[in-house]
Amino acid sequence: MGRKTIGRIERWTISLKPEIDRLLEKVAKERGLNKTDLVESIIIEWAYNHGYNKIIHFNFRDNSITVWDYLLNETVDLHYDSVKKTLICSRCRTTYCGHVSAAIKIPEVRQKLKKGQIVVEDL
């Protein structure tokens, strides 16, 4: 595994079994992401689930929740699909990721979940 720093970005080179690479390629294509962004989204989800990441601030706007991701040091929009009543992460392009998982722990979002105004897959 190799590593190279470019500005604030660390570039890693890793070796994967072909089966894992094909799986990443398939899921990235389904989400409309490249493999690098998919792997980053997987790591961010892991970080939220293990207490290494947090939402610093959030805002409700129209049909979205904007969260400030601590590790990414940027905002991420979670859009509300009023037909399906689900949150869709604009960065990870999925209905369930670390951002959605962390957002559903916010008391105001939990209230909307309890009222059935928001449905989260795999909850």
N, C-alpha and C positions, 0 to 999 in steps of 0.2 A: 504494500500500500504506500503510495507516495503522496506528498502534500506540498503545495506551493501557495504562497500568500500573494494576492493581487489587491492592493488597497486594503479595504476592510473585509474582503472576501477570501476565505480559505478554499483553495481548489484541491480536491482529493482525487486520487486515482486508486480504484479498488478492483480486485478480480472477483468475479461472480461466476457461479456455476451457470451454464447455459439455460437451465430451467428457470432459475431465479431471474436472469436477464430477460428471458421471454415473458415471464409473468409481469415484470415491471414495465416492459414495453407495451404489453396488452392493456394493463390498467391505465398507464399514462395516456395511451391513445383513446381509451374509453372516456377519460376525463377531459381530454383536449389539452393535456400538459406534455412537457418533455420529461424524460426520466429524471433529470436533475431536480426539477420542481416537485415531482412525485416523491422522490426520496427525501427531499427537504420537508415536505408535508408529513411524511411518515415519522421523521425525527421530531418535528414539532409536536405531533400528537403524542409521541412517547414522552416528550419533555413535560407536557401538560399532565399526562396520566401519572407521572412519577414525581411531580412537585418541583420540577426544574424551570417551569415557565408559568406565567400568570398574565392575566388581563389587568393592566394598570388603570384603565379608564374605559367607559363605554357610553354611547349615546344611542337613544332611539330616534330614528328619523323616518317618517312616512312608513314604508314597508321594509325597513332595514334596521339593523343594529350595527353600529360601528364600534369595533373594539380596538384597543391599543395593545398590541402584542409585545411583551417585554423583550423576548429574545430577538425577534425580528426588528424591534425598534421602529415599528410602523403600524399604521392602521390597517385593519382588515374588515371588509364589509360582509355581513351576513344578511342576505336578502330573504325576505319572507314571501313565499309563494302562497298567495291567499287561496288558490284553488286546491292545492295539495296540502295546505297548512303546514308547510315544512320550511326550515331554515336551510339556505344553500350558501355555502362559503364561496365567495368570489375568488379567493386566492387558491384554495385547494380544489375547487370545482366539484364539491360533493356535499351531500346532506349530513354527513357525519365525519368529523375530523376533530383535531384538538381544539380548534377555535369554537366549533359548535358545542363540543363537550364542555369546555370551560364556560361558555356563555350560558348554558342551561343551569349552571350553578349560581348564577346571579339571581338574587331574590326576586327582582322584578320580572325576569324572564321565567322563573319557576312559577310565578303566579299565572302568567299567560299559559304555561303548560298545563297547570291544574284546571284552568277554565276551558281547556281544549282549543284555545286560540292558536296554539303552536303544537305541532306533532314532530317529534324527533325520531328518526329511524334508529333501530338497534338500542333504544334507551333501556 
